[in-house]
Amino acid sequence: MTYSTSTIGAVISRLNTELFLPAIQRPFVWKPSQLLALFDSLLKGYPVSSFMFWEVDDDTKREVRIYRFFENYRAGDTLNEPVQPDGRKVVLVLDGQQRLTSFLIGLRGTYSEKDRYARKNNPDAWNRHTLYLDLLKDPEAPDEEEEDQEFGVTYGLKFLASAPRNSNRHHWIRLGTILDHPTLEHLERLAERTRREMHHGVTAYEADVAIRNLRRLHQAIWVDEAVNYYSETSQSVDRVLDIFVRANDGGTKLSKPDLLMSMITSKWPEGRAREDIFGFVNFINQSLAAENRINRDFLLKACLVLCETDVQYNVSNFTQATIEMIEANWKAIKAAIENSFRLLNSFGITADNLTSLNAVLPIAYYLYRSPEYSFRGQTEFERSNARQMQKWLLQSLLMGTFAGSSDRTISLARNAIRENLKQDRNFPAARLYYDLAIGGRLTRLDDRAIEEILELKYSQSKTFLALSLIYDDLDWAGTRYQVDHIIPQASAQKRVLMGQNLQEAQVQRIGIAVNKLANLQLLPSVENLEKSDISFDTWITTRDRHYRDRHLIGERVDHWRATQLPEFVAEREKLIYARLKRLVEGAPA
């Protein structure tokens, strides 16, 4: 290894022209606050730690996958753009990706963040921000009201969506402007122009602060050799992988997923592990009918489960033979996982209420072993088995069967499905209930679990799951159901009830009861909208007996008012309890 130093400006010119990322690198994950802290450290002359580069020869370039650094970054992006070397010199960054990407974004690029409730695939949802420096901000006299004080940032650094207007209090410069002024001669011209452009209300002292900040910026980017790096010249991929792991053992720890991703990427025969894995994760999360929230950990563990290997998620299980098996079956693995989440989404199970990703693995394994069926079709076999999978999954999620350390539970479930498929094509819900119970994990609701279900409240993630189980006869095909208050919240508001001269204790009891599970139901969105325009005690009289039986609404007409909500909830809890008992015991609900 050789040791060298360089300025930030010189390194920036090499990024994406000579300096690239190897496939073993983890995604960029830094937040804007971390970028601000990094540049603040540079301006203060603090060290930014060392870097490690790998100089690759022509033979190695043909063997490894290389990627560009993010320049215009969108929060959450995980896929860097691949690069063809095309005869150019290539140096790969083994340690320092987060910092170098931050330098590039701050000086030459942008950082985009999504509006909180907008969808990722909507281009209008993204706000692109550029890094600016307020030259009038004196770093020696920090403003206690500055929001970045908790990060120790005292220079006037800020990401802004558009060029800010200057005044007698602020004089902004786009940080990347300094890249166009590498020499002292360039700096003097920039300083002269800056003085001319300052607001007439700026004092001589403040103008001196601004020029001092400008000179400090130039010093940090073009004079200080802040980049201290080692260059590895060995062409052994195994040696470099070991160096990478050890180098990343300090600072931000190299996690097990990072290490696994590194090993898989280095061993994946076609060298496309990064694009294949992260691309598929993004597809499941963003491109199906509903929002999902899987990650690479789940996907890699699913690969172990579906490929009949040891399900324990550790480095030793990702041997060369296992990785080759995963790649050989990659198409079928993706199809099974996609089909699993399309099926779950059709039941209304999404990122908002799927409380355990591991609980999906047995279903994915069953679908992997049954590739001829989607279980969203119209045959009786597909419909009945889809319902069995839904009932089993809902109970598993409500019981927390796959919470905590669940490798043994996953193995037991896989074995039960595998053995059952030798003699029967149906989803083996009954055998899963039995085998997992023998193994110490209950998946069928018991009395205690039902009591806990009755304590669920509106907006809790398990509430939709419990209601989905209660409504055993819903036709989920093409219909979206919403959790709805039976007796509306509006009629149980404190001010409304106090206006009816109710005692404080009764008002409190009603306030507790209104959000309990027994005052909630599942309604199609259209019907929910119709119901919202009519008072409940009027609206319910327009429904027939079948409707009330389906929603477990008792016969006591005097309970159909907000003032009787505690009594209504108590009556309906008994009906829900009885239905769940019949359901889990296998009798018609």
Buried (B, 14 or more C-beta within 10 A) or exposed (E): EEEEEBBBBBBBBBBBEBBBBBBBBBBBEBEBBEBBBBBBBBBBEBEBEBBBBBBBEEEBBEEBBBBBBBBBBBBBBBBBEBBEBEEEEBBBBBBBBBBBBBBBBBBBBBBBBBEEEEEBEEEEBBBBBBBBBBBBBBBEEBEEEBEBEEEEBBBBBBBEEEEBEBEEEBBBBBBBBBBEBBEEEBBEEBBEEBBEEBBEEBEEEBBEBBBBBBBBBBBBBBBBEBBBBBBBEBBEBEEBBEBBBEBBEEEEEBEEBBBBBBBBBBBBEEBBBBBBBBEBBBBBBEEBEBBBEBBBBBBBBBBBBBBEBEBBBEEEBBEEEBBEBBBEBBEBBBBBBBBBBBBBBBBBBBEBBBBBBBBBBBBBBBBBBBEEBBBBEEEEEBBEBBBBBBBBBBBBBBBBBBBEEBBBBBBBBBEBBBEBBEEEBBBBBBBBBBBBBEBEBBBBBEEEBBEBBBEBBBEBBBBBBBBBBBBBEBEBEEEEBBBBBBBBEEBBBEEBBEEEEBEEEBBEBBBEBBBBBBBBBBBBEEEBEEBEEEBBBEBBEEEEEEEBEBBBBBEEEEBBBBBBBBBBBBBBBEBBBEBBBEBBEEEEB
